[in-house]
Amino acid sequence: MSGTTQALMTQQRTGLLASLPPLSARMHKLLVMGDRDTAYATGNLQRGGKNTASSDHAWAVTRAIAADAVRVGWDRASFLQVILDGPYKAGQHARMLQHRRGYDRAAAWVSRAWDGARHYVKSTDPITSRQDFHAALATFRASIERTPWKGIAGKTDMRNLIARMGICTQSGSWDHTVSERDLAERMGCSRTTAHNSNQRLLAAKLLRQIDNGSPTEGARWMLIFHVPRTTSHLWATPKGPKAGGAMSGPILRQPNAEADIDSRAAAQVMHLDAFSHHGLGGSGLAILAALGERDGQSLAELQGTASVSRPTAYRRLGKLKSLGLVSQNGECYHLSPTALDGIGTRTDECTEPVSSWADAAQRLGTRGVGRLRRKRHEAQRAHWRNEQARLAEHRRTTTTSPHPAVAQCEHVRADGCAVDPATGQVIDGLYVASDGQWIWHQEELQQPLPSDYPTTGDTWWVGVAA
């Protein structure tokens, strides 16, 4: 945060907010400075031609501040006074509404935001300690594991959320910092794939971007505890139910089956080369995680628990059986005892099981994909650091030449007379004024100046006596 921002926020604290319980640092900055990082922007959407994008943005900002105000103990009257009477950026839309429609209309708009935020805060469990957060994260993990992530894009979004849950577990908060390249390496995909997944999660309101990061740190994000039940077949695949939509559409093949995977098992292996796009892929990862959660499932059951189509499940199970990681007993499929470690078991379908995940990637033809990806990302990071160093060097303050009108010590003798630095001769009529600049006597103004007198372009920087 810059010094100007801190000074402004400190000044605003001494005003209308002095007698109220303090908001959190992030919400106070949002109130005073506004949504400078567009973390609460929802895009250029209109609902029935009544709400524009700017009003939706203002509504999201007001609701966020209202929720934090409810948590710290504000009342409705104080919130109305801060938004409508205060000079804060977050209340600009409400004050514009008051100017156009009157105070009653603006107060009703702010009151609806306050009532909705209060209802939301009362309906959710407060997180007051690290233990409360981990309990909420466990509930969020269970929701992710039981959401049908169908299609290639759906499996990528599942990887994205699993990777972010691991980061949040370490940070102890829904807020976390990660760059797209680091996230892509955790997911086992390209940076473009991770970026597209972030955009889908932002649109589904499962993720919020707090800021854009800095030259040395990644962007700050926040996971949102909300998983729509129609996640996979409404927004997970960009093409939707059209042809080529990666087997994802509005028709569920197993409507009665419920998704159920082991996200921790998926997080353990999803970054490996064997689960890249041309290897086992996200569907193979989902099948492995589903069998890790409940071993001994049939093909029809895996369609629901792993959220895959019947042809995809049949193909991926064939690859897993050929590697010795899965065995079939009648209609049920079982994981080998060391499948999560990449060590297969000899079966009738596999006489030469794999000995590691690197061996599995070698057989699938994807060995080295992760190393090449990390090498490319490291080259991009090095290029970024070099560019930042070059720009910093360019912005560095350079030593400027003195103004030609300012008298320099090498041009002035001890007695105050001006001398020609080339010949050492005294220049008659040229003196140093009290402000340190050259000045001519009026009668000497028309005399020619020496050839090497300091000039800028065609202009002579000399003064004229009053």
Protein Blocks (a to p, Z undefined) as FASTA:
>chain_A
ZZklmmmmmmmmmmmmmmpccddfklmmmmmnopfkommbgbjadehhlacfklmmmmmm
mmmmmmmmmmnopafklmmmmmmmmccfklmmmmmmmmmnojklmmmmmmmmmmmmmmmm
mmpccdfbfklmmmmmmmmmmmmmmpccedjklmmmmmmmmmmmmmmmmnopabdcddfk
lmmmmnopafklmmmmmmmmmmnopaccfbgbjfkbccdddddddddfklmmmmmpmnlm
aghilopafbdfblmbccdddfklmmmmmmpmklmmklnojmlmmmmmmmmmoghiafkl
mmmmnopafklmmmmmmmmmmnopaccehjaccddfklmnopacddfklmbdcfbfklmm
mmnopghklmmmmmmmmmmmmmmmmmmmmmmmmmpccdddddfklccfklpcfkopacdf
knopacehiacdfkopacddfklmmpccdfklccehjaccddddZZ
